[in-house]
Amino acid sequence: MPAETLNCPMCGAPASSDASSCEHCGARLATVACPSCFGLLFQGAKFCSHCGAKVDRTEVDADAPEKCPRCRVDMEAVQIGKTHLHECPKCEGIWADSDSLQEICADREEQAAVLGMPTLLQAGSAVDVEANIRYVPCPICAKLMNRVNFARCSGVVVDVCREHGTWFDRDELRRIIEFIRAGGFEKERLREIDELQQQRRQLESTRRDMAMEVNARETGLGYSDRHLGISLVGSVLQSIFR
C-alpha cells in the first residue's frame, strides 16, 4: 500500500507506512499483528504487507506487568495467532518466553521443509552493530541479558536470558522468521557438522603424532638416529650388490 494513502486512524493526518506513531497527535500507528511472520503492520490493516497472511492479534490480560528492557514501560500481553508474546507500546520491541520462541522456530522450520526454501542465504551475513551497545535487563529476573548473534549466523543480534526468554528489538523477530524460512537452521547445522569433522581429523592427527613419539622413545631411537640407521643399511646393501 503506497505511503501517501495511509492516514492516522485518530486524527486523519497522512502518515508513512513505516511510522510507529503519528507526528501530529502521537497516536500509535504500528503493531505486530501478523501470525505468520510477526511483521509490524499499520493500524487497521487486514492482511500482512510482508507475507500476505491475515491479521490475527488479540490483546490479553497479563498475569503480572512486565517492563520493557529498553523503555522501562509496561509491555502489552498479546496473542498473535496462537503465540503469546509481550510487546512494548513505545519501541515496538517483542519479548518471547523460551517456550513460545521454541514453538515459533519449530513451526517455521517445519513450514520451510514442507514448502521448500524459496530464497538463498547469503554467505557471511553481516551483523548489525549498535553504535552504543547497551546491555538490557531480563523482564523477569532483571539480570543483564547476553547479546548473541541468533543461531550464530543470522546476522541479527538479540538479547537472551537463558532461563526466561529472548528480547527482539523492532522488526527483529520478522527478520529471524525470514532467516529460518530461508534455511538458516539447516545452514548452521551443516556448519557445525563441518566443524566437528575438522576437530575429529585434528584429534586423530594429534593422536597419531603422539603414538609415533611414544614409539620412538620406547625403541630408544630419535628420528635422526632412525634416519641414520636407514642410511647405513642402504650403504651396506649397495656394497653387497656391486
N, C-alpha and C positions, 0 to 999 in steps of 0.2 A: 504494500500500500504506500503510495507516494507521501512523503512527509508533509507536503502542503495541504493535504486533505484531512490531516488529523487535528482535532481540536480538544481542548481541555474539557472533560465532562462536567466540571464545576462552573467555570466562567465562560467557556466557549472560545477562549483565545487560541490561536494557532500554536501548534507545538510540534517539535521534531519527534520522529518515531523512536529515537533512542534516548529521549529525555526522560528522566526519572521523576521530575516534578515540574509543575507549571511555573514559568518565570513570572507570571502575573499574580496569581493568587496563592501559589505554594502548594496546591493540591497534588497528591500523589498520582502519577500517571502510569507507572510501570510496575508490574508484579510478576513473580514467577508463577505461571499458570499452565504450562504445557506438561501433561503427564508422560510424554514420550521423551522429550529432550531437555525438559526443565529450563526452557528459554524464557527470558524476560519478554513480556507482552504488554502492549498498550491496553489501558483500562477499557473494557467493553469489547475487546476482540473475541471473536467466536472460534477462530482457528489460529494455530501457531504460524507465525510468519517465517519460522525457521524450517519446520518439517511438515507443516500442514495438518498436524493432529488436532483433534477437537479439544478445546479448552476444558479443563476439569480441575477447578480449585475450590476448596471449601475451607473457611476459617473455623477452627475448633477451639474449645476451651482447653487451656493448658493446665496440667496438674499443678505446676508451680512456675512462676515467672522466671525466665532465663534472660540474662543480659547479653547483648551483642558484644562480642570480643573487641570490636573496633569502636563502636559508638557509645557503648555502655547504656543503651536504652533497652527497654523490654522488647523482646522479639515476639512476633506473632506466631502462634501454633497454627499450621495449615496442613491440609491433606491435599496433595497433588496426585490425582488419580487414586491409587491405593497406597501411596507412600506418605508417611508422616514426617514433616520437616518443621524447622523453625526459620522464619525469615525476618530480617531486620527491616523495619519500615523506612529507615533513614538511608542506609547504604546499599540495600538490596542483597546483602550477603545471606548465605544459607548455612544453617547448622544441620548436619545429618548425624544421627547417632550411629554407632557401629553396626547395629543390626539392619537399619534402614539402608545404609550405604552398601553393605554386603548384598542385600536384596537387589538394589539398583544395578550393581555391577554384574551380578549373576544373570539377571533378566536381560540386560542389554547385550551381554556376550552371547547368550543363547539366541537372541534375535539375529545377531551378526552371523552366527553359524548357520541358521536356518535360511536367512535371506541372502547370504553371501556378503562379501565385503566390497562395496562399490567404489571405495576410494583407497588410495595407497598412502601409507605413511611416508613422510619424507625422512630420509636418514638424518640422524642427529638433530632432532627438533630443538630449536633454540629455547632456552629457559628464560621466562620473564623475570627480570631482576629489578626490585624496587630501588629507587634512588636512596631512600632512607628506610632500611629494614627495621621493622618493629615486631617483636615477638608479642603475641597476644595471649590472654589467659583463656583456659577452657571454661565455658559457661557453667559447667557442672562442679568441677573441683577447684577452679580458679588458679591452677598451676599453669605456668607458661607452656605453650604447646611447641612441639618441634615443627620446623619448616622442612618439608620434603618435596622432592620432585615426584609427583604422583606416578606410581608404577616404574619409577626410575628413568623413564624415557618419554614421558608425555609432554614435557616442556611446560607443565602447569605446576607451580609451586603452591602447595596448600598447607594449612596449619592443622596438625594432628595431635590429638590426645589419644594415646594407645588404648586407654581404658574406656573412654567415653564417646569419642566420635571425631568428626573432621569438619573444619570450617572452610567454606568456599567463599571467596570474595565475589563481587558482582560478576556474573556470567561465567564463572569458572566451572560450575557444575555442568553447564551445557557443553563446554569445551571438553570436559572429561568424557561425556557421553559420546561426542564425536570421535574422540580417541579410541574408545572401546569398540565402537561400531566399525572403525577402520582397521580393526585387528590389532590394536595396541597391546593387549594382553598376550596374544599369541607371539608377537614380535619379542616381547620381554621374556617369554618362556624359552624361545629359541636362543636368545642371547645368553640366558642363564645356563642352558644346556651346553652351549659352546664354551662358556667359562669353566664349567665343571669338567668337561673333556680336556681342556687345556691344563687345568690343575692336576688332573689324573695323569696326563702324559708327563708333566713336570715331576710329579711324585715318583712315577715309575723310573724316570731317568735318574733321579737322585738316589733311589734305592739301588739301581744297577751300579752307579759310581761308588756308592758306599760298599757294596759287596765286593767289587774289584779291589778297593783299597784294603778291606779286611783280608781278602785272599792273599794279596801281595805281602801284607805284614806277617801272615801265618807262614808263608814259604820263606820269609826272611830275605826276600829279594825286592828291591825297589824297581821302579820302571827302568832306570838307567842300567841296573845290573842285569835285568832280564834282557834288555836290548843288546848288551854286550855279549851275553851268553849266546844269543841267537846268531850274532855276527861271527863268533868263534866257530860255532857248529857249521855255518856256511863255508868258512875258510877251510875247515878240515875236509868237508865233503868235496870242495873244489880240488883240493890237493890229491884226494884219492882217485878222482875220475880224470885227472890229467893224463 
